[in-house]
Amino acid sequence: MATKKIRFRSIQPLMFIGSILGLMAGGCAVPSGGVHGTDVWSRLNLSARVINLPSETPNLGRVVCFAEVRYRDIQFVKTDDGYEAVLEFTFSIYQKDNREPLKLTDRKKILRVGTFRETIDRKKTVRLLENFEVPFGQYTARVVVRDRNARSMGIASESIEVVDLYSNLFISRPILMWDSVSTLDPDQMVPFQNRRYENDVFALVVVGGINPKETYKIHYRLEDTRGQMMYERTMNLKPTGRVNFVSLRIPVSKLALGKTNILVTAEQFGNRVASRLTLYSSLGRGTEVTQNIDSYIEPMRYIMPSDDWKRLRDANPEERKKLFEAFWKERDPDPNDLVNPLMEEFFFRVQEANQKFSWGSEEGWETDRGRIYIIYGPPDSIERQRSPRSGITYEIWRYYNIGRQFVFEDRYNNGNYRLYSSN
């Protein structure tokens, strides 16, 4: 049987709520020499974005690729004066249906920090960008990042159509910024996997193909997972040229707990183009709950007694909020701190499950893999096997610290993994 192994670094789980929900407590730093003694590379959590910008060269467009890795996902090695990590980035761009890259760039980044606490800081990220000038057309941009200490690798790719931003009406996918800047400043970009929003942020879009002599309209709205509108605004703008950068304020008070869809349209002379971005938000502001806590009540069935969960689900909105806050307050390890780390970790896992394991109409938390991920956290190892006899693909998750193993089967090889067995 052919075997493909994907190894994750071990994470010490701290069990709470009757040993049901495992919380991650281990860090990413290891002593020097603690890397894998094997050629198997584990998976590195990588986020990437691609955007089409105008080029100064005629008949060419500019593709900007951003790659981002969180410090908590990097393995730092102890040195004499602190901790060090080594990342290698490869940026490439491919023409449609072409296996050989049109352009390719290699970059190296060495990170040095003074304390262990910095190596596991959730707010810290390393972000690199690369520019490619290419003819108009369909492309795939690809980023590969290797963590040399952990022997882990992340791969991300995204299709993009490179268009003439001076000719046809165009609007880019929004990119979140901390401030209302009118340029794509990497230092002001909100980390792609950010979940906590204590202040308003701004969605920056590039609008091209504008007639500079006439006003144009930008309309944007925020919707929750059920499509309910939570905020909308229309702006009539005077162009500053044929290509404009537009900053749209996103009120933090209007974000749903969980997933918020940002829908943006640009319109001029009856022509209309649209784009969208999905934003994920956890509480992040103590006991203050933003809108739509219902999206998190459903997954809480995994960690609550059945009767208590049904009472929470069936309560009226005012009572539901009180029960919700009381449940987490009882499990707050430090009531004097505005942030409840257990609650934050639970919601973080739900969001991760939704991003990793959604299938068809099922959100990630509803799937078998999502349920196990929420309860126990990331597995210590994942092994994927395909049976030569039946053709069925199996995925084996192992948690060494608690002695558990879960086997999922993809019976029809369509990505729909279901729990097959557990010890």
Helices and strands as residue ranges (DSSP letters): E 3-7, E 13-16, E 21-24, E 29-30, E 42-43, E 47-54, E 60-70, G 71-73, E 76-79, E 82-95, E 103-113, H 116-119, E 125-135, E 137-147, E 152-162, E 170-171, E 175-177, G 186-188, E 201-208, E 216-223, E 229-237, E 244-250, G 252-254, E 258-268, E 271-281, H 294-297, G 299-302, H 306-314, H 317-329, H 341-357, G 364-366, H 368-376, E 381-386, E 393-399, E 404-410, E 418-422
